[in-house]
Amino acid sequence: MQEQLEAFLHLVGDVPVEIVYLLVGIGAAVENLFPPVPSDVVVVAGGILADRGVLDVRLVFLVAWISNLVLALCVYLAARHFGGGIFSTRWGRWLLRPAQLERMSLFYEDYGALTILVSRFFPVFRVLVPAFAGISRLAFWRTAIPLAIASAVWYAALVVGGVFASRNIPRIVSALTAVNTTAGLFALLVAVALTWLWWRSRHGDDAGAPRDR
């Protein structure tokens, strides 16, 4: 990760400031579509450049936050409008059967806002949860508000971390790596539990479903 951070800092050393803000915004936004993008590294680099007088720290935060939030909401809206059609296809029904979709909708109705708020701090889930909120047809503001709050907290922490650790890059990289590793391990455990629940719910559906004669 340190190599990625230093490579980005070197890349933007001689480009116009407007391009640097654009790169920060793209990095924060694209994570909603392609999780392997190192968006956290890009935002931390923005904080470092703000401390060095190249960027404005407030603009770095706003660009990262708004870019991420807007694309996350676009994912939610796309899933809300097109998700039902996808899961009515053969492959969609294999992934989530109607009874499973109904259970998921009930879960989001009860705990959707909290789930969205917490998931922003965990890799992969921060991408999937807004999409499933759309598929479950969770109300727009019940999705947008927790997304906005969680993204604001996360990107504020990254930008401030970049500002205060700009003279000691290994320290911020070490801290960010530790946080992401811990969150990733927790997310893996949750993924295993959800996979088990998914399989169990399918087995339950099969057991209770009438068989063709």
C-alpha positions in Angstrom: 0.0 0.0 0.0 2.9 2.4 0.7 4.1 1.9 -2.8 0.6 2.7 -4.2 0.5 5.9 -2.1 3.9 7.1 -3.1 3.2 6.3 -6.7 0.1 8.4 -6.7 1.9 11.3 -5.0 4.6 11.1 -7.6 2.0 10.9 -10.4 0.2 14.1 -9.4 3.3 16.0 -8.7 3.3 17.9 -12.0 -0.4 17.9 -13.0 -2.9 20.7 -12.6 -4.7 20.9 -9.3 -8.1 20.4 -11.0 -6.9 17.1 -12.3 -5.8 16.0 -8.8 -9.3 16.8 -7.4 -10.8 14.9 -10.3 -8.6 11.8 -9.6 -9.7 11.9 -5.9 -13.3 12.1 -6.9 -13.0 9.2 -9.4 -11.1 7.1 -6.9 -13.7 7.6 -4.2 -16.6 7.0 -6.6 -15.4 4.0 -8.6 -15.1 1.9 -5.5 -18.9 1.5 -5.6 -18.6 -0.4 -8.9 -15.1 -2.0 -8.6 -14.1 -2.6 -5.0 -10.4 -3.5 -5.8 -9.8 0.2 -6.6 -7.6 1.6 -3.8 -9.9 4.5 -3.1 -8.8 4.9 0.5 -5.2 5.4 -0.7 -6.2 8.1 -3.1 -8.1 10.0 -0.4 -5.3 9.7 2.1 -3.0 11.0 -0.6 -5.4 14.0 -1.0 -5.0 14.7 2.7 -1.2 14.5 2.4 -1.3 17.0 -0.5 -3.5 19.3 1.5 -1.0 19.3 4.3 1.7 20.2 1.8 -0.3 23.1 0.5 -1.1 21.6 -2.9 -4.8 21.1 -2.2 -7.5 22.5 0.1 -8.4 20.0 2.8 -12.1 20.9 2.8 -12.3 20.4 -1.0 -10.5 17.0 -0.7 -13.1 15.9 1.8 -16.1 17.3 -0.1 -15.0 15.9 -3.5 -14.3 12.4 -2.0 -17.5 12.4 0.0 -19.9 13.7 -2.6 -18.4 11.5 -5.4 -18.7 8.4 -3.4 -22.2 9.2 -2.1 -23.6 10.1 -5.6 -22.4 6.9 -7.2 -23.5 4.8 -4.3 -27.0 6.3 -4.7 -26.9 5.7 -8.4 -26.2 2.0 -7.6 -29.1 2.0 -5.2 -31.5 3.6 -7.8 -30.4 1.2 -10.6 -30.9 -1.8 -8.3 -34.3 -0.4 -7.3 -35.5 0.0 -10.9 -33.9 -3.0 -12.5 -33.1 -5.5 -9.7 -36.6 -7.0 -9.7 -36.3 -7.9 -13.4 -32.8 -9.4 -12.9 -34.0 -11.7 -10.1 -37.0 -12.8 -12.1 -34.7 -14.5 -14.7 -33.5 -18.1 -14.4 -30.1 -17.2 -13.0 -31.6 -14.5 -10.8 -34.0 -17.0 -9.2 -31.1 -19.4 -8.7 -29.2 -16.7 -6.7 -32.2 -15.5 -4.7 -35.6 -17.2 -4.8 -38.8 -15.2 -4.2 -39.0 -16.3 -0.6 -35.4 -15.2 0.0 -36.1 -11.9 -1.6 -39.1 -11.4 0.6 -37.1 -12.2 3.7 -34.4 -9.8 2.6 -37.0 -7.0 2.1 -38.4 -7.6 5.5 -34.9 -7.4 7.0 -34.2 -4.1 5.3 -37.5 -2.7 6.3 -36.5 -3.4 10.0 -32.8 -2.9 10.0 -31.9 -1.3 6.6 -30.7 2.0 7.8 -28.5 0.5 10.5 -27.1 -2.1 8.1 -26.2 0.6 5.6 -24.6 2.8 8.2 -22.4 -0.1 9.6 -21.5 -1.7 6.2 -19.7 1.5 5.0 -16.8 0.6 7.2 -16.3 -2.9 5.8 -14.8 -3.9 2.4 -17.1 -5.4 -0.2 -20.2 -4.9 2.0 -20.0 -1.2 1.4 -20.6 -2.0 -2.3 -23.3 -4.7 -1.9 -25.5 -3.2 0.8 -26.7 -0.2 -1.2 -27.5 -2.5 -4.2 -29.5 -4.8 -2.0 -31.3 -1.9 -0.4 -32.5 -0.9 -3.9 -33.5 -4.5 -4.7 -35.5 -4.5 -1.4 -37.0 -1.2 -2.3 -35.9 0.5 0.8 -37.1 4.2 0.9 -34.7 6.7 -0.7 -34.1 8.8 2.4 -33.7 5.7 4.6 -30.9 4.7 2.3 -29.4 8.1 1.5 -29.1 9.5 5.1 -27.1 6.6 6.6 -25.0 6.4 3.4 -24.2 10.1 3.7 -23.3 9.9 7.4 -21.1 6.8 7.2 -19.3 8.1 4.1 -18.7 11.5 5.8 -17.2 9.9 8.9 -15.0 7.6 6.9 -13.6 10.1 4.4 -13.2 12.7 7.2 -11.1 10.2 9.1 -9.0 9.4 6.0 -8.4 13.0 5.0 -7.5 14.0 8.6 -5.2 11.0 8.9 -3.5 12.1 5.7 -3.0 15.6 7.0 -1.5 14.6 10.3 0.6 11.8 9.0 1.9 13.5 5.8 5.4 13.6 7.2 5.3 10.0 8.2 3.8 8.0 5.4 4.7 4.6 6.9 2.7 5.4 10.0 -0.5 6.2 8.2 -0.1 3.2 5.9 0.4 0.9 8.8 -2.6 2.2 10.6 -4.8 2.1 7.5 -3.6 -1.5 6.7 -4.4 -2.6 10.2 -7.9 -1.1 10.1 -8.6 -2.6 6.6 -7.2 -6.0 7.6 -9.3 -6.2 10.8 -12.4 -5.0 8.9 -11.7 -7.4 6.1 -11.4 -10.4 8.5 -14.7 -9.4 10.2 -16.3 -9.0 6.8 -15.1 -12.5 5.8 -16.7 -14.0 9.0 -19.9 -12.1 8.2 -19.8 -13.4 4.6 -19.4 -16.9 5.8 -22.4 -16.6 8.1 -24.5 -15.0 5.4 -23.6 -17.7 3.0 -24.6 -20.3 5.5 -27.9 -18.5 6.1 -28.4 -18.2 2.3 -27.9 -22.0 1.9 -30.1 -22.8 4.9 -32.9 -20.6 3.6 -32.7 -22.3 0.2 -32.7 -25.7 1.8 -35.7 -24.7 3.8 -37.5 -23.5 0.7 -36.8 -26.8 -1.0 -38.0 -28.7 1.9 -41.3 -26.8 2.2 -41.9 -26.4 -1.5 -44.4 -28.7 -3.3 -42.8 -31.2 -5.6 -43.9 -31.8 -9.2 -45.6 -35.1 -9.8 
